């Protein structure tokens, strides 16, 4: 770590490296608190005395101070996604920066290498993983093998289209609409082709990859932490995506003339549902590009969270669904903490894929269908149920994080 007084130019270089680290994290799914922490860690490791950091979903404003000097810069974030392998790589680089083994130029080169690094899991494997995950969700909803097959094929095709549109740099809402139309169209055609008695179930599972579960939960978590601006911005983004998915579904239903109702069936036994949740979490962990050695721990976290929710309902029938969601969110972080400590990775690497099986995708899908059918009373009621369960899940995650946080742990949260 540098101890001598920095010049104005050197302070600017420190600020550029720190902001680039924060920009990469923000582009790849880190929350605001973690971004601000990363910027501060890089800046102080490189010789700045203090950094004042303000991160939003679309940019970062930072002032670096060293003795009588100060420099301020702003960076914009114009693309967002989820690549947890890059988040973990930046976190590991922050530890190396703190040890003083790398210069500013070397850190800058390493950050650029991380930003340009290809996904750990290739496109073909990601397509297969998403298809398998959505097939597992169809079984979790009570579907049979035919429902799972239809949902898996439709979701895999939709993910393939999303990757193509991503390479073409199409806008997020436009690509979401087109991917929804493809997934819903294939799901509907497939369900009719194999003669499933509840085509809405296959259709719901096939579009689950588009439900903005991470945005929904992180927006509530930001609001719980008092980060109102970020929470409201992410909530608005989630609302726009859900509305776009609804528009795609409505387009397909309008073109097909099908009056679709979503009717779930009896879910599988808890032991089987837990195994399906483990498989579904693995699929979404691949989609989120977690580090390879974190893949199985992520699957375990998702399975345990689902098992906690299911067992809570079975052991305490009077417990409301929101209470079960709270306990599941609490358990996810409680298990993720020691795993993140052992593997020296951010807790979010395990928490984000772990809560995906708990996101109330069926309720969100039903809300869209009811509002599209102009049944505003039922749609509003279902929307409230969805919001309450997402809030309970985020509250469980936030409460557990607050109780288990340890400043001396070698990884950032």
N, C-alpha and C positions, 0 to 999 in steps of 0.2 A: 504494500500500500504506500502511496506517495505521501511524504510528510512535508516537503518543501512548499513554499508559497507558490501558488499557480498564477500564471499571467492571465490576462484577459482572453488571449487566444486559446490557451490551454484549458481554461474553464469552459470556453465554448465547445472545445473538442470533448471534454468530459460530458457536457450536457447532451451533445449529439449522440454519444454512445449510449448514455442512460435512456434517452428518449427512444432510440431505436429498439432497445430491449423491451420497453413498455409497449411500443407500437406492435411488435411481433406478438407479444402476449395478448394484446387486445384484439388483434386480427384473428387469433386462433382460439378464442373462447374463455380467456381468463376474466374473472370479475374485476370490478373497479379497485377494490381494496388490494387485490394481489398485484395488479398493474402498478398502483402507486407504490407499493412496497418494493417491487422489482426495480423501478426507476430510482428509488432512494438508495437501495443497496448498491447498485452499480455506481451511482454518483459519488456516494461517500467512500466506496472502495477505491475510487480513482482520485481522491484528494479533495473533493468538495466538503466544506464544513457542514453544510445543511442544504436540503432541497425542499422546496415547497411545491407539491405536486397536486394537480387537480385533473383527474381523468373522467372523461365522459364516454359514452359509447361511440362517439364520432371523432374524438380528438383528445389530446393531452396537452395541458399547459403546465410548464415547469419553470421555476426560478432556482438557479443554483447560486450559492453564496460561498465565497472564500475570502476571509478577512474583509477588506474594504471593497472587494469586487462583487458584482452580481451580473448574471446574464439570464435572460428569459427567452424561451423558445416555445413555439406551438407546432405540433404535428397533427395532421389530419389522418383519420382512419377511414378509408373509402371502401374497404372490403372486409367482410367478416365471415367467419366460419368456425369450425371446431376441429382443431388438430392438436390433440393433447400431447402428442409426441414432441411437438415444437415447444409447447409450454414447459414440459419437463426438461427439454434441452436448455432453454433459457434459464430455468431455475438452477440447473447444474452448473451452467456457466457463471451464474452469480456467485456461487460458492468459490469457484476458481478465481474470480475477480477479487473476492475478499481475501484470498490467500496471497495476493500480490504476484502471482506467477506469470501473469500476462500483462502486456502493455496495452495502452489505449488502442493502438493500431491493430494489435492482435485480437483484442476483444471485438473491435469493429468487424474484422474479417470473419471471426467466428460467428458473429450475429448474422452477417450476410449469408454465410454458409447454411445456417439453420433456416433462414427465411427461404432459401432456394431449394432446400433438401426435398426430395420426392417423398411421397407417403411410404411408410413402412409396409403397408399392405397395398398391393396393386389394385387397379380398377376392377379386374375380373374377380378377385377374391372378395372385394368389397361388395360387388353386385350379388355374389352368392351369399355372403353373410347377411346382407339386408333381406334378401328373399327368405332365407331360413328363419331370421328373427321374426318377420311378419307372419310366416307360417306358424311359428310357435304362439304368436299372439292370437291367431285364429283358434288354435286349440285351447288357449287359456280362456277364450270367450265361450267355450263350450262347443266349438265346431268339431267336425269329423275330419277324416283324412282328405276328403274332396275339398272341403272349405280351406284347409291348410294348403293344399296344392294350388288352388286357384289364387289364394292370397300371396303365396310365395312367388309364383310366376309373375303376377301383376306387379308386385313390389320390386322384384329384380329388374323387370323391364323399365319401371319408372326410375330406379336408381341409375340404370345405364343411360337413360335420357338425361337425367340431371347432371351426370358427369360430362356428357357431350355439351350441354348448354352452359355448364360452368367453364369449359375450355373456350367457348365462344364469347364468354364474358357477358352473357345476357343478364339483365336485371333480375334481382331476386324474386320479386313479385311476379314478373312475367314468366320466369322459368317455373315457379311454383304452380302457376295456373296450368301451364302446359303439362307438367309432370302429373298434376292431379287429374287432368282429363285423360291422360294415358292410363294411369293406375286404375281410375274408376271405370273407364271404358273396358279395359281388359278384365277387371274384376267382375263387372256386370255380365259381360259376354261369357266369361268362363263359368260363372255361377249358373247362368241359364243353360250353358252347354252340358254341364255335368248333372244338372237337375237338382241342385242343392235346395232344400226347403226354405232356407233363410239366406237369400243372396245378400242382404244387407250386412250380414256378419262378415262374409268374405270381402265385401267392399270396404267395410270399416278397417279390417286388418291390413288391406292392401295400401291404404293411404296413411297408415300410422307413421311411416317414416317422415311424413311431412308435418305432423303435429309438432309445433314448436315447444316441446317439453322443456328444453333447457332454458329458453327465454321465459317461459311461464313461471318456472320455479325460481330462476335467478332474479327476475323482476320483483317477486314477492320478497325474496331474501334481501335484496338491496333495500327495499322499503323498510324491512324489519331492522336493518342496520342503521337506518336514518339517512341513507343515500337516496334522497327523494328524486333528484334529477335523473340518475341512472335508472332507478326503479320505474319511473314513469315512462322513460324513453324505451326501455325494454318491454314494458307492458304494451305500449303503443305498437311496437314492432310485432309482438306476438299477436295482437289483435288484428293487425293488417294481414299477417300471414294466414290466420284462421279464416278471415273474411275471404281471402283469395282462394283458399282451399274450398270454402263454401261455394264460391262462384264457379269453380271448376266442377264440383259435384252437381250443382244446379244445372250447369250446361249439359252435362252428360245425361242427367235424368230428364231434362227437358227435351233433348234430342231423341232419347230412347222412348219417351212416353211412359216410363215405368213409374208407378206409384210405390215407392220403396219405403218400407218401415223396418227399423232396426229392432230385431227381437233376439236377445241373447238367450242362450240355453244354460242348462246346469253346468257349472264349471267342473273341471276334473278334480279328483281328490287332491288334498293339500300336498302330499308327497310328490305326486306327478306334476302339479302346478309349479312346485318349487323347482323341479328339474327343468321344466319348460322356461321358467323365468331365468334360470341359469344360462340356458342356451340363447334366449333372446338377448340377455345382457351381453353375452359374448359377441353376438352379431353387431350390436350397436357400439361395443367397444372397438370392433374392427372399423366400423364406420367413422368413429371419432379418432381413429388412428392412435390408440394408446401405445406406449412402448410395449414391445413383445413380452418382456418379462412381467408386465403388469396385467396381461390379458386374463390369466386364470384368477388372480386376486380380484379383478373387477367382476368377473362372473360370480365369484363367491359372495361378494358384497351384494350384488343384485339379488341372488338367491336368498340370502339371509334376510334382506329387507322385505322381500315378498313373503317369506315364511313368517316373519314377525307380524305383518299385517294380517295374513290369513289365520294364524293361530290366535291372534288377539280377538278376531271376530268369533272364532269357534269357542274359545275359553270364556269370553265375556260377551254373550249375545246382546246385552243391553248397551254395550259400548257403541257409540255412533261411529259411522265410517270415518269421520274426521279424526276421532281419537285414535283409531287404528293407523291412519296415515301418519299422524304425529309420531306415534311410537316407531313406525317403520323408518321414518326419516331420522329419528334419534339413533336407531340401531345402525343405520348405514354409516353415519359419521363415527359412531363409537367403534365400529369394526375397522373403518378406513384409517383411523388415526394410528394404531400400532403398525398396520401394514405400510403406511406411508413412511413411518419412522424407520422400519426395517429395510425398506427399499430405497430410502432417501429420495422420495418423490413428493410432489405436492399432493395434499389430500384430495384436491379436486379431480385428480387423475382417476380416482376410484369412486368418488361420490357421484360424478356426472353420469357415467354409464350405469351406476348402481341404482339410481332412482328412476331410470327410464321405464322399467316394467310397472312402476307405481303411478305413472302419469295417467290420469283418467281420460284416456283417448276415446273410449266408447262414449263417455258423457259428452266430450267435445264434439264427436261425430254426430251424436243424437241432437245436440244443440243446433248444429248446422242444418240438419235435415228438418227440424221443426221450424226453424226460422225461414228456411227456404220454402216450406209449405205454408207460410204465413200463419202458423200457429204460434202467435207471439206469447201467449200466456204460458204454454208448455215450454217454449224455447227459453223464455226468461227464467222460469223455474229451474230448468236443467242447467242454464248458464250459472245460476247462483250456486247450485250443487257443485259444479265443476270448479268454480272459483274458491269455494270453501275447502274443497279437498286439496287443491293445489296449495292454498294458503297453509293448511294444516301440515302438509308435507314439508313446505319451506320452513315453517315454524319449528318443526322437529329437527330439521337439519341445522338451522340457525342456533337453536338452543343447545344442541349437542356440541356444536363448534365453539360456542361461548364457554361452555363448561370444561371442555377438554383441551383448549388451546394452551400450548406451552411455549413460552418465548425462547427457551433454550434448545428447542428442537432444531436440528440442522437443516430442515426443509421449510420452505414457505408454504403457507396454506393456500 
